[in-house]
Amino acid sequence: MFELPPFRKCPKCKNEALGTLSVGGTMATKRCKNCGHSHGEVLPDVDKRVVYLDQFVISELYKTKTKTRRPGAPSEQFWLDCYSLANRAYLRQQVIFPTSNLHSDETIVWHSPSELRLAHEMFSGDISFEDTHSVAISQEWEFAEAYLKDLEVPSLTFDVDDILSGDRNVWLPIYHINVNSDLSIFAPGLRESKATAANSLKQLADAWAKKRSTFDQILKHELSSYGSAMRHALEHEVTRTAAALASNDPSSLLEISFGLQNRYRQLAGLFMERAVPGKTAATFLDWVGNEQQPAHRIFAYLIAALGWRVSSGQSPALTAGILNDFIAIATYAPYVDAMFVDRQCASLLKQGRLRSDLNYKARIFSMSNKQEFLDYLEELADIASPEVRSCAHELYGVEL
């Protein structure tokens, strides 16, 4: 009863009853629904591209799949084509769209979080990105090692498999197990954090506009602020955690975070263990070499580009969401094959110095070059070998 069509002739009983029981790793298990004979079949090797999708893209694809987009809504045909092409490339084992902690946070405050989470999981291949904090810590430790050894700024490798949880190149399972967790209890805290971030960004914008700050001025400040930003964030986390522990409100315990404290404690432990005279975690934070940390550097350039637009009298969108977008780009762009982000972020990345100074692997797509994204998805689907297409057709029903 669990065997799925299409059915082939069973080598044991000779009936057209051999269907697919399961898919796992690089094997498909076939079983006869008539006599119970089963065997495994090796699937061809694949090499999947990795694409990061902004949360709004996930939302649009979800609404397209569930037919809940308002009829006549903008770009209706694009989203229909996007879902169709993305799904074909995905089922042909040519691409995955992993989830991240940024997606999780945004999903929790959405009106249908569990449904949206499941929709994204079904496009992720059961693969997720390492959270943005872990990627930043990994880069930080490589720079700390270089600082301790009096070396130049390290040259990092950007193998996408290093930032993925799970095996990128396994074939998709035919069944998806979903844990329908209710995380809505965290929504108020996340909304409060977003409001705080939005307010901080507005204060920054007011300062940029008042001082008429140039791109170079903002960039210099952002690049040199690695240590000061870490100390400020640590102080904020300690204060907030202490207030939550001291309160009589049980819900405030949900706001407790030791992430940065643990991060700094581990960093300090590294320096204590090495015991290099004159070098501590505190002095490392102020090391000029940290300006070259990829995640920090890309984020700083994006902030400088945004600040320059504000100081020039333009009116870019200033929401907490754009800071999450900046973090996503700064973290994942060096590793992934492509990213689909919002128009504003894509536009900032095309701004002079960002285009010439930053090096990252990802091709950047947005609604400004949406046809190019459709072409990209179609190209991915078309590079599947005949053998892979045949297996995908049999296992998932995708067209040859």
Secondary structure, DSSP 8 states (H G I E B T S, - for coil): ---EEEEEE-TTT-SEEEEEEEEETTEEEEEETTT--EEEEE------EEEEE-HHHHHHHHHHHTT-S-TT-TTHHHHHHHHHHHHHHHHTTSEE--B-HHHHHHHHTSSSHHHHHHHHHHHHTT-EE--HHHHHHHHHHHHHHHHHTT---------GGGGEES-TTS---SS--------GGGHHHHHHHHHHHHHHHHHHHHHHHHHT--HHHHHHHHHTTHHHHHHHHHHHHHHHHHHHHHSS-GGGGGG---HHHHHHHHHHHHHHHH--TT--HHHHHT-GGGGG-HHHHHHHHHHHHHHHHHHTT------HHHHHHHHHHHHHTTTSSEEE--HHHHHHHTSHHHHHH---S-EEE-GGGHHHHHHHHHHHHHTS-HHHHHHHHHHH----
